[in-house]
Amino acid sequence: MNIKQQAIDYLDILPPDKLESALDYIRYLYNQYTQNKEEYPLDEFDYELAERADERMESETVSFDEALRECELTYADLQD
């Protein structure tokens, strides 16, 4: 399979929140490759995100309920 098609296939199945993160990382890689920082300027958050993505190779996910528990929040807290 063509590597570009493989990337597109992965992008096609990602939910919007993950797709946004993937796009941020692709933008980071694009800037590294082209050194074109005017078109898509990167900030410190972008570099931190990319660095963490490079360091984390596992595909661990956390459910929304689990994230709420870890933050000691409830759905009611989100309504306030």
Backbone as XML, in Angstrom:
<?xml version="1.0"?>
<chain id="A" units="angstrom">
  <residue number="1" name="MET">
    <atom name="N" x="0.845" y="-1.185" z="0.000"/>
    <atom name="CA" x="0.000" y="0.000" z="0.000"/>
    <atom name="C" x="0.887" y="1.245" z="0.000"/>
  </residue>
  <residue number="2" name="ASN">
    <atom name="N" x="0.488" y="2.230" z="-0.753"/>
    <atom name="CA" x="1.168" y="3.515" z="-0.826"/>
    <atom name="C" x="1.139" y="4.177" z="0.552"/>
  </residue>
  <residue number="3" name="ILE">
    <atom name="N" x="2.253" y="4.730" z="0.999"/>
    <atom name="CA" x="2.331" y="5.311" z="2.337"/>
    <atom name="C" x="1.412" y="6.522" z="2.498"/>
  </residue>
  <residue number="4" name="LYS">
    <atom name="N" x="1.239" y="7.320" z="1.440"/>
    <atom name="CA" x="0.311" y="8.454" z="1.527"/>
    <atom name="C" x="-1.121" y="7.954" z="1.677"/>
  </residue>
  <residue number="5" name="GLN">
    <atom name="N" x="-1.472" y="6.926" z="0.950"/>
    <atom name="CA" x="-2.824" y="6.376" z="1.064"/>
    <atom name="C" x="-3.049" y="5.787" z="2.445"/>
  </residue>
  <residue number="6" name="GLN">
    <atom name="N" x="-2.022" y="5.160" z="2.998"/>
    <atom name="CA" x="-2.125" y="4.601" z="4.339"/>
    <atom name="C" x="-2.384" y="5.719" z="5.351"/>
  </residue>
  <residue number="7" name="ALA">
    <atom name="N" x="-1.693" y="6.841" z="5.230"/>
    <atom name="CA" x="-1.906" y="7.978" z="6.121"/>
    <atom name="C" x="-3.328" y="8.511" z="5.971"/>
  </residue>
  <residue number="8" name="ILE">
    <atom name="N" x="-3.794" y="8.621" z="4.747"/>
    <atom name="CA" x="-5.151" y="9.096" z="4.493"/>
    <atom name="C" x="-6.177" y="8.144" z="5.099"/>
  </residue>
  <residue number="9" name="ASP">
    <atom name="N" x="-5.941" y="6.850" z="4.982"/>
    <atom name="CA" x="-6.855" y="5.865" z="5.557"/>
    <atom name="C" x="-6.957" y="6.037" z="7.071"/>
  </residue>
  <residue number="10" name="TYR">
    <atom name="N" x="-5.822" y="6.270" z="7.724"/>
    <atom name="CA" x="-5.852" y="6.510" z="9.166"/>
    <atom name="C" x="-6.609" y="7.794" z="9.489"/>
  </residue>
  <residue number="11" name="LEU">
    <atom name="N" x="-6.347" y="8.848" z="8.726"/>
    <atom name="CA" x="-7.017" y="10.123" z="8.970"/>
    <atom name="C" x="-8.524" y="10.013" z="8.778"/>
  </residue>
  <residue number="12" name="ASP">
    <atom name="N" x="-8.943" y="9.198" z="7.838"/>
    <atom name="CA" x="-10.365" y="9.036" z="7.563"/>
    <atom name="C" x="-11.137" y="8.446" z="8.745"/>
  </residue>
  <residue number="13" name="ILE">
    <atom name="N" x="-10.486" y="7.656" z="9.587"/>
    <atom name="CA" x="-11.210" y="7.009" z="10.683"/>
    <atom name="C" x="-11.049" y="7.728" z="12.023"/>
  </residue>
  <residue number="14" name="LEU">
    <atom name="N" x="-10.191" y="8.746" z="12.081"/>
    <atom name="CA" x="-10.002" y="9.455" z="13.340"/>
    <atom name="C" x="-11.198" y="10.337" z="13.666"/>
  </residue>
  <residue number="15" name="PRO">
    <atom name="N" x="-11.580" y="10.385" z="14.961"/>
    <atom name="CA" x="-12.642" y="11.310" z="15.359"/>
    <atom name="C" x="-12.102" y="12.750" z="15.296"/>
  </residue>
  <residue number="16" name="PRO">
    <atom name="N" x="-12.992" y="13.742" z="15.232"/>
    <atom name="CA" x="-12.554" y="15.140" z="15.059"/>
    <atom name="C" x="-11.518" y="15.617" z="16.070"/>
  </residue>
  <residue number="17" name="ASP">
    <atom name="N" x="-11.648" y="15.245" z="17.351"/>
    <atom name="CA" x="-10.679" y="15.725" z="18.337"/>
    <atom name="C" x="-9.285" y="15.153" z="18.081"/>
  </residue>
  <residue number="18" name="LYS">
    <atom name="N" x="-9.217" y="13.910" z="17.664"/>
    <atom name="CA" x="-7.912" y="13.303" z="17.359"/>
    <atom name="C" x="-7.375" y="13.824" z="16.032"/>
  </residue>
  <residue number="19" name="LEU">
    <atom name="N" x="-8.277" y="14.105" z="15.095"/>
    <atom name="CA" x="-7.875" y="14.637" z="13.798"/>
    <atom name="C" x="-7.224" y="16.007" z="13.959"/>
  </residue>
  <residue number="20" name="GLU">
    <atom name="N" x="-7.747" y="16.793" z="14.875"/>
    <atom name="CA" x="-7.164" y="18.113" z="15.147"/>
    <atom name="C" x="-5.725" y="17.971" z="15.648"/>
  </residue>
  <residue number="21" name="SER">
    <atom name="N" x="-5.495" y="17.036" z="16.555"/>
    <atom name="CA" x="-4.143" y="16.792" z="17.063"/>
    <atom name="C" x="-3.227" y="16.282" z="15.955"/>
  </residue>
  <residue number="22" name="ALA">
    <atom name="N" x="-3.758" y="15.400" z="15.119"/>
    <atom name="CA" x="-2.962" y="14.873" z="14.004"/>
    <atom name="C" x="-2.571" y="15.995" z="13.054"/>
  </residue>
  <residue number="23" name="LEU">
    <atom name="N" x="-3.503" y="16.898" z="12.775"/>
    <atom name="CA" x="-3.213" y="18.019" z="11.890"/>
    <atom name="C" x="-2.142" y="18.930" z="12.486"/>
  </residue>
  <residue number="24" name="ASP">
    <atom name="N" x="-2.219" y="19.163" z="13.793"/>
    <atom name="CA" x="-1.186" y="19.971" z="14.454"/>
    <atom name="C" x="0.187" y="19.334" z="14.279"/>
  </residue>
  <residue number="25" name="TYR">
    <atom name="N" x="0.251" y="18.025" z="14.438"/>
    <atom name="CA" x="1.534" y="17.335" z="14.304"/>
    <atom name="C" x="2.016" y="17.336" z="12.855"/>
  </residue>
  <residue number="26" name="ILE">
    <atom name="N" x="1.106" y="17.156" z="11.917"/>
    <atom name="CA" x="1.487" y="17.210" z="10.498"/>
    <atom name="C" x="2.012" y="18.597" z="10.152"/>
  </residue>
  <residue number="27" name="ARG">
    <atom name="N" x="1.372" y="19.631" z="10.684"/>
    <atom name="CA" x="1.830" y="21.006" z="10.466"/>
    <atom name="C" x="3.264" y="21.184" z="11.011"/>
  </residue>
  <residue number="28" name="TYR">
    <atom name="N" x="3.498" y="20.610" z="12.190"/>
    <atom name="CA" x="4.830" y="20.661" z="12.800"/>
    <atom name="C" x="5.860" y="19.983" z="11.881"/>
  </residue>
  <residue number="29" name="LEU">
    <atom name="N" x="5.528" y="18.791" z="11.398"/>
    <atom name="CA" x="6.447" y="18.078" z="10.511"/>
    <atom name="C" x="6.669" y="18.843" z="9.213"/>
  </residue>
  <residue number="30" name="TYR">
    <atom name="N" x="5.602" y="19.421" z="8.692"/>
    <atom name="CA" x="5.701" y="20.228" z="7.473"/>
    <atom name="C" x="6.679" y="21.387" z="7.678"/>
  </residue>
  <residue number="31" name="ASN">
    <atom name="N" x="6.538" y="22.059" z="8.804"/>
    <atom name="CA" x="7.431" y="23.188" z="9.078"/>
    <atom name="C" x="8.873" y="22.742" z="9.257"/>
  </residue>
  <residue number="32" name="GLN">
    <atom name="N" x="9.071" y="21.600" z="9.873"/>
    <atom name="CA" x="10.431" y="21.084" z="10.004"/>
    <atom name="C" x="11.028" y="20.797" z="8.634"/>
  </residue>
  <residue number="33" name="TYR">
    <atom name="N" x="10.224" y="20.233" z="7.760"/>
    <atom name="CA" x="10.692" y="19.838" z="6.436"/>
    <atom name="C" x="10.942" y="21.039" z="5.529"/>
  </residue>
  <residue number="34" name="THR">
    <atom name="N" x="10.043" y="22.000" z="5.557"/>
    <atom name="CA" x="10.136" y="23.123" z="4.618"/>
    <atom name="C" x="10.754" y="24.374" z="5.212"/>
  </residue>
  <residue number="35" name="GLN">
    <atom name="N" x="10.838" y="24.409" z="6.534"/>
    <atom name="CA" x="11.316" y="25.610" z="7.232"/>
    <atom name="C" x="10.431" y="26.816" z="6.908"/>
  </residue>
  <residue number="36" name="ASN">
    <atom name="N" x="9.169" y="26.568" z="6.579"/>
    <atom name="CA" x="8.212" y="27.610" z="6.214"/>
    <atom name="C" x="7.413" y="27.997" z="7.457"/>
  </residue>
  <residue number="37" name="LYS">
    <atom name="N" x="7.977" y="28.828" z="8.304"/>
    <atom name="CA" x="7.336" y="29.180" z="9.565"/>
    <atom name="C" x="6.364" y="30.349" z="9.424"/>
  </residue>
  <residue number="38" name="GLU">
    <atom name="N" x="6.365" y="31.063" z="8.304"/>
    <atom name="CA" x="5.425" y="32.168" z="8.150"/>
    <atom name="C" x="4.006" y="31.676" z="7.857"/>
  </residue>
  <residue number="39" name="GLU">
    <atom name="N" x="3.880" y="30.626" z="7.055"/>
    <atom name="CA" x="2.554" y="30.153" z="6.664"/>
    <atom name="C" x="1.817" y="29.506" z="7.837"/>
  </residue>
  <residue number="40" name="TYR">
    <atom name="N" x="2.506" y="28.683" z="8.616"/>
    <atom name="CA" x="1.920" y="28.035" z="9.779"/>
    <atom name="C" x="2.852" y="28.219" z="10.966"/>
  </residue>
  <residue number="41" name="PRO">
    <atom name="N" x="2.841" y="29.401" z="11.575"/>
    <atom name="CA" x="3.769" y="29.633" z="12.691"/>
    <atom name="C" x="3.475" y="28.708" z="13.872"/>
  </residue>
  <residue number="42" name="LEU">
    <atom name="N" x="4.524" y="28.190" z="14.461"/>
    <atom name="CA" x="4.388" y="27.287" z="15.597"/>
    <atom name="C" x="4.657" y="28.049" z="16.883"/>
  </residue>
  <residue number="43" name="ASP">
    <atom name="N" x="3.950" y="27.665" z="17.933"/>
    <atom name="CA" x="4.226" y="28.247" z="19.233"/>
    <atom name="C" x="4.778" y="27.150" z="20.149"/>
  </residue>
  <residue number="44" name="GLU">
    <atom name="N" x="5.048" y="27.511" z="21.382"/>
    <atom name="CA" x="5.641" y="26.548" z="22.323"/>
    <atom name="C" x="4.740" y="25.335" z="22.536"/>
  </residue>
  <residue number="45" name="PHE">
    <atom name="N" x="3.424" y="25.538" z="22.530"/>
    <atom name="CA" x="2.501" y="24.424" z="22.703"/>
    <atom name="C" x="2.667" y="23.410" z="21.576"/>
  </residue>
  <residue number="46" name="ASP">
    <atom name="N" x="2.822" y="23.895" z="20.352"/>
    <atom name="CA" x="2.999" y="22.996" z="19.211"/>
    <atom name="C" x="4.251" y="22.143" z="19.379"/>
  </residue>
  <residue number="47" name="TYR">
    <atom name="N" x="5.334" y="22.769" z="19.795"/>
    <atom name="CA" x="6.579" y="22.025" z="19.978"/>
    <atom name="C" x="6.465" y="21.023" z="21.121"/>
  </residue>
  <residue number="48" name="GLU">
    <atom name="N" x="5.792" y="21.422" z="22.200"/>
    <atom name="CA" x="5.592" y="20.508" z="23.324"/>
    <atom name="C" x="4.730" y="19.325" z="22.900"/>
  </residue>
  <residue number="49" name="LEU">
    <atom name="N" x="3.669" y="19.592" z="22.148"/>
    <atom name="CA" x="2.793" y="18.530" z="21.652"/>
    <atom name="C" x="3.564" y="17.555" z="20.781"/>
  </residue>
  <residue number="50" name="ALA">
    <atom name="N" x="4.360" y="18.068" z="19.880"/>
    <atom name="CA" x="5.136" y="17.212" z="18.987"/>
    <atom name="C" x="6.169" y="16.397" z="19.758"/>
  </residue>
  <residue number="51" name="GLU">
    <atom name="N" x="6.797" y="17.019" z="20.733"/>
    <atom name="CA" x="7.796" y="16.306" z="21.532"/>
    <atom name="C" x="7.146" y="15.160" z="22.304"/>
  </residue>
  <residue number="52" name="ARG">
    <atom name="N" x="5.994" y="15.420" z="22.894"/>
    <atom name="CA" x="5.287" y="14.362" z="23.623"/>
    <atom name="C" x="4.857" y="13.240" z="22.679"/>
  </residue>
  <residue number="53" name="ALA">
    <atom name="N" x="4.407" y="13.594" z="21.490"/>
    <atom name="CA" x="3.992" y="12.581" z="20.519"/>
    <atom name="C" x="5.173" y="11.708" z="20.120"/>
  </residue>
  <residue number="54" name="ASP">
    <atom name="N" x="6.340" y="12.315" z="19.962"/>
    <atom name="CA" x="7.532" y="11.539" z="19.625"/>
    <atom name="C" x="7.910" y="10.582" z="20.743"/>
  </residue>
  <residue number="55" name="GLU">
    <atom name="N" x="7.729" y="11.025" z="21.994"/>
    <atom name="CA" x="8.126" y="10.220" z="23.147"/>
    <atom name="C" x="7.137" y="9.088" z="23.429"/>
  </residue>
  <residue number="56" name="ARG">
    <atom name="N" x="5.866" y="9.300" z="23.122"/>
    <atom name="CA" x="4.829" y="8.300" z="23.414"/>
    <atom name="C" x="4.521" y="7.491" z="22.182"/>
  </residue>
  <residue number="57" name="MET">
    <atom name="N" x="4.908" y="6.262" z="22.197"/>
    <atom name="CA" x="4.665" y="5.408" z="21.045"/>
    <atom name="C" x="3.433" y="4.531" z="21.237"/>
  </residue>
  <residue number="58" name="GLU">
    <atom name="N" x="2.972" y="4.361" z="22.481"/>
    <atom name="CA" x="1.790" y="3.531" z="22.680"/>
    <atom name="C" x="0.544" y="4.336" z="22.343"/>
  </residue>
  <residue number="59" name="SER">
    <atom name="N" x="-0.538" y="3.647" z="22.097"/>
    <atom name="CA" x="-1.775" y="4.322" z="21.712"/>
    <atom name="C" x="-2.774" y="4.285" z="22.861"/>
  </residue>
  <residue number="60" name="GLU">
    <atom name="N" x="-2.333" y="4.671" z="24.037"/>
    <atom name="CA" x="-3.188" y="4.646" z="25.213"/>
    <atom name="C" x="-4.264" y="5.723" z="25.097"/>
  </residue>
  <residue number="61" name="THR">
    <atom name="N" x="-5.483" y="5.350" z="25.389"/>
    <atom name="CA" x="-6.569" y="6.311" z="25.433"/>
    <atom name="C" x="-7.256" y="6.220" z="26.776"/>
  </residue>
  <residue number="62" name="VAL">
    <atom name="N" x="-7.910" y="7.275" z="27.152"/>
    <atom name="CA" x="-8.626" y="7.333" z="28.418"/>
    <atom name="C" x="-10.048" y="7.762" z="28.103"/>
  </residue>
  <residue number="63" name="SER">
    <atom name="N" x="-11.003" y="7.084" z="28.712"/>
    <atom name="CA" x="-12.394" y="7.462" z="28.487"/>
    <atom name="C" x="-12.667" y="8.807" z="29.153"/>
  </residue>
  <residue number="64" name="PHE">
    <atom name="N" x="-13.716" y="9.482" z="28.684"/>
    <atom name="CA" x="-14.082" y="10.773" z="29.263"/>
    <atom name="C" x="-14.425" y="10.616" z="30.736"/>
  </residue>
  <residue number="65" name="ASP">
    <atom name="N" x="-15.149" y="9.540" z="31.073"/>
    <atom name="CA" x="-15.503" y="9.285" z="32.474"/>
    <atom name="C" x="-14.258" y="9.111" z="33.334"/>
  </residue>
  <residue number="66" name="GLU">
    <atom name="N" x="-13.284" y="8.376" z="32.820"/>
    <atom name="CA" x="-12.037" y="8.165" z="33.567"/>
    <atom name="C" x="-11.285" y="9.474" z="33.742"/>
  </residue>
  <residue number="67" name="ALA">
    <atom name="N" x="-11.271" y="10.305" z="32.708"/>
    <atom name="CA" x="-10.600" y="11.603" z="32.803"/>
    <atom name="C" x="-11.275" y="12.480" z="33.857"/>
  </residue>
  <residue number="68" name="LEU">
    <atom name="N" x="-12.593" y="12.438" z="33.894"/>
    <atom name="CA" x="-13.309" y="13.199" z="34.921"/>
    <atom name="C" x="-12.937" y="12.716" z="36.318"/>
  </residue>
  <residue number="69" name="ARG">
    <atom name="N" x="-12.903" y="11.395" z="36.491"/>
    <atom name="CA" x="-12.532" y="10.841" z="37.805"/>
    <atom name="C" x="-11.123" y="11.266" z="38.201"/>
  </residue>
  <residue number="70" name="GLU">
    <atom name="N" x="-10.189" y="11.208" z="37.257"/>
    <atom name="CA" x="-8.806" y="11.592" z="37.550"/>
    <atom name="C" x="-8.702" y="13.055" z="37.963"/>
  </residue>
  <residue number="71" name="CYS">
    <atom name="N" x="-9.576" y="13.893" z="37.404"/>
    <atom name="CA" x="-9.582" y="15.326" z="37.734"/>
    <atom name="C" x="-10.516" y="15.638" z="38.901"/>
  </residue>
  <residue number="72" name="GLU">
    <atom name="N" x="-11.127" y="14.588" z="39.452"/>
    <atom name="CA" x="-12.081" y="14.727" z="40.551"/>
    <atom name="C" x="-13.214" y="15.672" z="40.179"/>
  </residue>
  <residue number="73" name="LEU">
    <atom name="N" x="-13.753" y="15.485" z="38.970"/>
    <atom name="CA" x="-14.872" y="16.270" z="38.480"/>
    <atom name="C" x="-16.050" y="15.363" z="38.169"/>
  </residue>
  <residue number="74" name="THR">
    <atom name="N" x="-17.225" y="15.959" z="38.080"/>
    <atom name="CA" x="-18.424" y="15.236" z="37.667"/>
    <atom name="C" x="-19.028" y="15.964" z="36.466"/>
  </residue>
  <residue number="75" name="TYR">
    <atom name="N" x="-20.008" y="15.330" z="35.842"/>
    <atom name="CA" x="-20.711" y="15.984" z="34.739"/>
    <atom name="C" x="-21.373" y="17.271" z="35.233"/>
  </residue>
  <residue number="76" name="ALA">
    <atom name="N" x="-21.862" y="17.250" z="36.472"/>
    <atom name="CA" x="-22.498" y="18.443" z="37.036"/>
    <atom name="C" x="-21.494" y="19.597" z="37.127"/>
  </residue>
  <residue number="77" name="ASP">
    <atom name="N" x="-20.251" y="19.287" z="37.457"/>
    <atom name="CA" x="-19.214" y="20.335" z="37.540"/>
    <atom name="C" x="-19.026" y="21.020" z="36.191"/>
  </residue>
  <residue number="78" name="LEU">
    <atom name="N" x="-19.200" y="20.282" z="35.117"/>
    <atom name="CA" x="-19.006" y="20.841" z="33.780"/>
    <atom name="C" x="-20.138" y="21.774" z="33.375"/>
  </residue>
  <residue number="79" name="GLN">
    <atom name="N" x="-21.268" y="21.626" z="34.010"/>
    <atom name="CA" x="-22.426" y="22.464" z="33.702"/>
    <atom name="C" x="-22.312" y="23.861" z="34.322"/>
  </residue>
  <residue number="80" name="ASP">
    <atom name="N" x="-21.497" y="23.992" z="35.329"/>
    <atom name="CA" x="-21.353" y="25.299" z="36.027"/>
    <atom name="C" x="-20.548" y="26.292" z="35.239"/>
  </residue>
</chain>
